[in-house]
Amino acid sequence: MIIQGKQYQTVWMDAGRVWMINQLLLPHRFDIVSYGDYKEIARSIKAMIVRGAPAIGATGAYGLAIAALNYSGSDLSEFFLFLKEAKKTLASARPTAYDLFYALDTVEQSIISAKNVDEGKLFAVNSAKEYARQSAEQCKKIGEFGNELIREKSRILTHCNAGALACVDYGTALSPLRFAHHSGKNIFVFVDETRPRLQGALLTAYELAEEGIPHAIIADNAAGYFMRKGEIDAVIVGADRIARNGDVANKIGTYEKAVVAKENRIPFYVAAPTSTFDLHCESGNDIPIEERSAEEVLSLSSGISTLRIAPEKSSARNPSFDITPARFITGIITEKGVIRADETDIEQLFN
């Protein structure tokens, strides 16, 4: 992605540390932080310093590699047990995003054949770096396939942030928009603000502004107004987990957008790499939904400051994700092409 005229990735590993863009400070301040302990990395995921399913996956992979590097013993069996505990800590940081579990399993599997601890450390680091490289490449492919769905002068709605900041690079939902813009298509993007964390207003708009893509931020509950007026041609969102039957877990509010899009005969696409599919979940009913602190709803936070907006005696509920049933989804844009949101196409995707 381009930020302040330079190319960046959201998260990377160098010199025995994991480096990432601090997304809590955007768009007001651009800052890079680094961590050399897997518990700190887990906290960075939970605190949403890094967020977005593919970015969380890559960060988790790097976190497990850091745990391997920090192991000080020489006993291989104890090394494996130590990494299992580190894996549990990292996996508990965000329960909904499946990429995290997929990434941790990938790194763990890479060290099984290690003959000693030093070899295990090398395998873990190489696996984590390769996982992140492949993740960025998958998002690039999503952009190329998704661009084929975008017509000249398309007006596209997106929800939350599924851009490069939510991935290692390129993004999922924003990747097709990047490719469309850079191929010369005249497009316009409607950006849902995405309460309560405002990832659309703070992050998606930031990415689009940095790359010169025309856009407007709208209140979450204004999307239906613009759809009914005929001002939106398509909806593209990301995903945190996709079940075997095509049901999708994504940022809270996605389900509402899908229902209204179908009512207005507007195509609704989900953009996600194969690492986001969880074939162990038969349907959306099996996907765990994270419920975050009520304070996120009771207050407004820009990352720089927080303002309480609700009465002191009021409480709140704060589910972070909702489930969009497959019947509302026109197609899923993956690194292998665009598929239908049904079990047959999804199973073929993995064969």
C-alpha positions as CSV (number, residue, x, y, z in Angstrom):
1,M,0.0,0.0,0.0
2,I,1.0,3.6,-0.5
3,I,1.2,5.8,2.6
4,Q,2.8,9.3,2.5
5,G,4.1,8.4,-1.0
6,K,6.0,5.2,0.2
7,Q,5.2,1.5,-0.1
8,Y,4.4,-0.2,3.2
9,Q,3.1,-3.6,4.4
10,T,0.8,-3.7,7.4
11,V,3.0,-6.2,9.4
12,W,6.4,-7.7,8.8
13,M,9.2,-9.5,10.7
14,D,12.8,-8.3,10.9
15,A,15.7,-8.6,13.3
16,G,13.8,-10.9,15.6
17,R,10.9,-8.6,16.1
18,V,7.5,-8.1,14.6
19,W,6.8,-4.7,13.2
20,M,3.3,-3.3,12.4
21,I,1.5,-0.1,11.7
22,N,-0.3,1.1,14.8
23,Q,-3.9,1.3,13.5
24,L,-5.2,2.8,16.7
25,L,-3.6,6.2,15.8
26,L,-4.7,6.4,12.2
27,P,-5.6,8.7,10.4
28,H,-4.3,11.4,12.7
29,R,-0.8,9.9,13.2
30,F,1.3,7.3,11.3
31,D,3.4,5.3,13.7
32,I,5.2,1.9,13.5
33,V,5.5,-0.3,16.6
34,S,7.5,-3.5,17.2
35,Y,7.3,-6.4,19.6
36,G,9.8,-9.1,20.5
37,D,7.6,-11.2,22.8
38,Y,4.7,-13.4,21.7
39,K,2.5,-12.3,24.6
40,E,2.9,-8.6,23.5
41,I,2.0,-9.7,20.0
42,A,-1.2,-11.4,21.3
43,R,-2.1,-8.2,23.2
44,S,-1.6,-6.1,20.0
45,I,-4.1,-8.3,18.2
46,K,-6.6,-8.1,21.1
47,A,-6.2,-4.3,21.4
48,M,-6.7,-4.0,17.6
49,I,-3.3,-2.3,17.0
50,V,-3.4,-4.7,14.1
51,R,-6.8,-5.9,12.9
52,G,-8.4,-7.6,9.9
53,A,-8.5,-11.3,9.4
54,P,-5.5,-11.8,7.0
55,A,-3.4,-9.3,8.9
56,I,-4.2,-11.0,12.2
57,G,-3.3,-14.3,10.6
58,A,0.1,-13.1,9.5
59,T,0.7,-11.5,12.9
60,G,-0.2,-14.7,14.6
61,A,2.2,-16.6,12.4
62,Y,5.0,-14.1,13.2
63,G,4.1,-14.3,16.9
64,L,4.6,-18.1,17.0
65,A,7.9,-17.7,15.2
66,I,9.0,-15.1,17.8
67,A,8.0,-17.6,20.5
68,A,10.2,-20.2,18.9
69,L,13.1,-17.7,18.7
70,N,12.8,-16.8,22.4
71,Y,12.8,-20.4,23.6
72,S,16.1,-20.7,25.5
73,G,16.3,-24.5,26.1
74,S,17.7,-27.3,24.0
75,D,15.1,-30.1,24.6
76,L,13.0,-30.6,21.5
77,S,10.0,-32.1,23.3
78,E,9.9,-29.1,25.7
79,F,10.3,-26.8,22.8
80,F,7.1,-28.3,21.2
81,L,5.2,-28.0,24.4
82,F,6.3,-24.4,24.8
83,L,5.1,-23.5,21.3
84,K,1.7,-25.2,22.0
85,E,1.2,-22.9,25.0
86,A,2.2,-19.9,22.9
87,K,-0.2,-21.0,20.2
88,K,-3.0,-21.1,22.7
89,T,-2.2,-17.5,23.9
90,L,-2.1,-16.2,20.4
91,A,-5.3,-18.0,19.3
92,S,-7.3,-16.6,22.2
93,A,-6.6,-13.0,21.1
94,R,-9.5,-12.9,18.5
95,P,-11.9,-15.9,18.4
96,T,-13.8,-15.1,15.2
97,A,-11.1,-14.4,12.6
98,Y,-10.3,-17.9,11.2
99,D,-7.1,-16.8,9.4
100,L,-5.4,-16.6,12.8
101,F,-6.1,-20.3,13.5
102,Y,-5.1,-21.3,10.0
103,A,-1.8,-19.4,10.2
104,L,-0.9,-20.8,13.6
105,D,-1.6,-24.3,12.4
106,T,0.6,-23.7,9.3
107,V,3.6,-22.6,11.4
108,E,3.1,-25.4,14.0
109,Q,3.0,-28.0,11.2
110,S,6.2,-26.7,9.7
111,I,8.3,-27.5,12.7
112,I,7.1,-31.1,13.3
113,S,9.9,-32.6,11.2
114,A,12.6,-30.5,13.0
115,K,15.5,-32.7,14.3
116,N,16.6,-30.2,17.0
117,V,15.5,-26.8,18.5
118,D,17.7,-24.7,16.2
119,E,16.2,-26.3,13.1
120,G,12.7,-25.8,14.6
121,K,13.4,-22.1,15.1
122,L,14.5,-21.8,11.5
123,F,11.5,-23.7,10.2
124,A,9.1,-21.5,12.2
125,V,10.6,-18.2,11.0
126,N,10.7,-19.4,7.3
127,S,7.1,-20.7,7.6
128,A,5.8,-17.4,9.0
129,K,7.5,-15.3,6.4
130,E,6.3,-17.5,3.6
131,Y,2.8,-17.4,5.0
132,A,2.8,-13.6,5.0
133,R,4.2,-13.6,1.4
134,Q,1.5,-15.9,0.2
135,S,-1.2,-13.9,2.0
136,A,-0.2,-10.8,0.2
137,E,-0.1,-12.6,-3.1
138,Q,-3.6,-14.0,-2.5
139,C,-4.9,-10.5,-2.0
140,K,-3.3,-9.4,-5.2
141,K,-5.1,-12.2,-7.1
142,I,-8.4,-11.2,-5.4
143,G,-7.8,-7.7,-6.8
144,E,-7.2,-9.0,-10.3
145,F,-10.3,-11.2,-10.3
146,G,-12.5,-8.6,-8.6
147,N,-11.5,-5.9,-11.0
148,E,-13.2,-7.9,-13.8
149,L,-16.5,-7.4,-12.0
150,I,-16.2,-3.6,-11.8
151,R,-17.5,-1.5,-14.7
152,E,-16.4,2.0,-15.7
153,K,-18.1,4.6,-13.5
154,S,-19.1,2.0,-10.9
155,R,-20.2,3.3,-7.5
156,I,-19.3,0.8,-4.9
157,L,-20.2,0.5,-1.2
158,T,-17.9,-1.1,1.3
159,H,-18.2,-1.8,5.0
160,C,-15.6,-1.7,7.7
161,N,-11.9,-1.8,6.6
162,A,-11.0,-4.7,4.3
163,G,-8.1,-2.9,2.7
164,A,-4.3,-3.3,2.9
165,L,-4.4,-2.3,6.5
166,A,-6.5,-5.4,7.2
167,C,-4.1,-7.6,5.3
168,V,-0.4,-7.9,4.7
169,D,-0.9,-5.8,1.6
170,Y,-3.5,-5.0,-1.2
171,G,-6.5,-5.8,0.9
172,T,-9.5,-8.0,0.2
173,A,-12.6,-5.8,-0.5
174,L,-10.4,-2.9,-1.4
175,S,-8.0,-4.9,-3.6
176,P,-10.4,-4.9,-6.6
177,L,-11.0,-1.2,-6.1
178,R,-7.3,-0.5,-6.2
179,F,-6.9,-2.5,-9.4
180,A,-9.9,-0.8,-11.0
181,H,-8.6,2.6,-10.1
182,H,-5.0,2.0,-11.3
183,S,-6.3,0.4,-14.5
184,G,-7.9,3.8,-15.3
185,K,-11.5,3.0,-14.4
186,N,-13.5,6.0,-13.1
187,I,-14.9,4.6,-9.9
188,F,-16.4,6.1,-6.7
189,V,-16.5,4.4,-3.3
190,F,-19.1,4.9,-0.6
191,V,-17.4,4.2,2.8
192,D,-19.6,3.1,5.7
193,E,-18.3,4.7,8.9
194,T,-18.6,1.3,10.7
195,R,-19.5,2.0,14.3
196,P,-18.5,1.5,17.0
197,R,-14.8,1.4,16.1
198,L,-15.2,3.5,12.9
199,Q,-12.8,1.4,10.8
200,G,-14.4,2.7,7.7
201,A,-14.2,6.4,8.6
202,L,-10.7,6.1,10.1
203,L,-9.0,3.4,8.0
204,T,-10.7,2.7,4.7
205,A,-11.1,6.4,4.0
206,Y,-7.4,6.9,4.9
207,E,-6.3,4.2,2.4
208,L,-8.5,5.6,-0.3
209,A,-7.3,9.2,0.3
210,E,-3.6,8.1,0.2
211,E,-4.1,6.5,-3.2
212,G,-6.3,9.2,-4.6
213,I,-9.4,7.0,-5.1
214,P,-12.6,9.2,-5.0
215,H,-14.8,8.4,-2.1
216,A,-17.3,9.7,0.5
217,I,-17.8,8.6,4.1
218,I,-21.4,7.9,5.0
219,A,-23.2,7.0,8.2
220,D,-23.9,3.3,8.5
221,N,-27.6,3.8,8.4
222,A,-27.4,5.9,5.2
223,A,-26.5,3.0,2.9
224,G,-30.1,2.0,2.3
225,Y,-30.9,5.6,1.3
226,F,-28.3,5.6,-1.4
227,M,-29.2,2.1,-2.6
228,R,-32.8,3.0,-3.0
229,K,-31.9,6.2,-4.9
230,G,-29.9,4.1,-7.4
231,E,-26.6,5.6,-6.4
232,I,-24.8,2.3,-5.6
233,D,-24.0,-0.3,-8.2
234,A,-22.4,-3.0,-6.1
235,V,-21.3,-3.9,-2.6
236,I,-18.0,-5.5,-1.8
237,V,-17.0,-6.5,1.8
238,G,-14.4,-8.6,3.4
239,A,-14.9,-11.6,5.8
240,D,-13.5,-12.9,9.0
241,R,-14.7,-16.5,8.6
242,I,-16.7,-18.3,5.9
243,A,-18.6,-21.5,6.7
244,R,-18.8,-24.6,4.5
245,N,-22.3,-23.6,3.3
246,G,-21.2,-20.1,2.3
247,D,-22.5,-18.2,5.4
248,V,-20.1,-15.3,6.2
249,A,-19.0,-13.7,9.5
250,N,-18.0,-10.1,9.0
251,K,-18.0,-6.8,10.9
252,I,-21.3,-6.0,12.6
253,G,-23.7,-4.3,10.1
254,T,-22.7,-6.5,7.1
255,Y,-25.9,-8.6,7.3
256,E,-28.0,-5.4,7.2
257,K,-26.2,-4.2,4.1
258,A,-26.7,-7.6,2.4
259,V,-30.4,-7.7,3.0
260,V,-30.9,-4.1,1.7
261,A,-28.7,-4.8,-1.3
262,K,-30.9,-7.8,-2.3
263,E,-34.1,-5.8,-1.8
264,N,-32.7,-3.3,-4.3
265,R,-31.3,-5.9,-6.7
266,I,-27.7,-4.8,-6.1
267,P,-24.9,-7.4,-6.4
268,F,-23.3,-8.2,-3.0
269,Y,-19.8,-9.6,-3.1
270,V,-17.6,-11.0,-0.4
271,A,-13.8,-10.8,-1.0
272,A,-11.7,-13.3,1.0
273,P,-8.7,-15.7,0.6
274,T,-9.1,-19.4,1.0
275,S,-7.4,-19.1,4.5
276,T,-10.7,-17.4,5.7
277,F,-12.8,-20.5,4.9
278,D,-13.5,-22.8,7.9
279,L,-14.8,-26.1,6.6
280,H,-15.3,-27.3,10.1
281,C,-18.1,-24.8,10.5
282,E,-21.2,-26.3,8.7
283,S,-23.0,-23.0,8.8
284,G,-22.9,-19.5,10.3
285,N,-24.5,-20.9,13.4
286,D,-21.2,-22.6,14.2
287,I,-19.1,-19.5,14.0
288,P,-18.1,-18.0,17.4
289,I,-19.0,-14.3,17.6
290,E,-16.8,-12.1,19.7
291,E,-18.5,-9.6,22.0
292,R,-16.3,-6.8,22.9
293,S,-16.3,-4.2,25.7
294,A,-19.5,-2.1,26.2
295,E,-17.2,1.0,26.4
296,E,-16.7,0.9,22.7
297,V,-20.4,1.6,22.2
298,L,-20.8,4.0,25.1
299,S,-17.9,6.2,24.0
300,L,-16.5,7.6,20.8
301,S,-12.7,7.0,20.2
302,S,-10.5,8.4,17.5
303,G,-7.5,6.5,18.7
304,I,-6.1,9.8,20.1
305,S,-8.9,10.6,22.5
306,T,-12.0,9.0,23.9
307,L,-15.3,10.8,24.8
308,R,-18.1,9.2,26.8
309,I,-21.4,9.9,24.9
310,A,-23.9,7.7,26.9
311,P,-25.5,8.3,30.3
312,E,-23.3,6.9,33.1
313,K,-26.1,4.5,34.2
314,S,-26.6,3.1,30.7
315,S,-25.1,-0.3,29.6
316,A,-24.5,-1.6,26.1
317,R,-24.1,-4.8,24.0
318,N,-21.3,-4.9,21.6
319,P,-21.1,-7.9,19.2
320,S,-18.2,-7.3,16.9
321,F,-19.5,-9.4,14.0
322,D,-22.7,-10.7,12.5
323,I,-23.6,-13.6,10.1
324,T,-24.7,-13.0,6.5
325,P,-26.5,-16.1,5.2
326,A,-25.3,-17.4,1.8
327,R,-28.6,-16.6,0.1
328,F,-27.8,-12.9,0.2
329,I,-24.3,-13.2,-1.3
330,T,-23.9,-12.8,-5.1
331,G,-20.4,-14.3,-5.1
332,I,-17.2,-14.7,-3.2
333,I,-14.0,-13.3,-4.7
334,T,-11.1,-15.5,-3.9
335,E,-7.5,-15.8,-5.1
336,K,-8.7,-18.7,-7.3
337,G,-11.6,-16.9,-8.9
338,V,-15.2,-15.9,-8.2
339,I,-17.4,-18.6,-6.8
340,R,-21.0,-19.0,-5.6
341,A,-21.6,-18.9,-1.9
342,D,-22.7,-22.5,-1.7
343,E,-21.2,-25.8,-0.4
344,T,-20.6,-27.3,-3.9
345,D,-18.5,-24.4,-5.1
346,I,-16.7,-24.1,-1.8
347,E,-15.7,-27.8,-1.7
348,Q,-14.5,-27.6,-5.3
349,L,-12.3,-24.6,-4.3
350,F,-10.3,-26.9,-2.0
351,N,-10.1,-29.9,-4.4
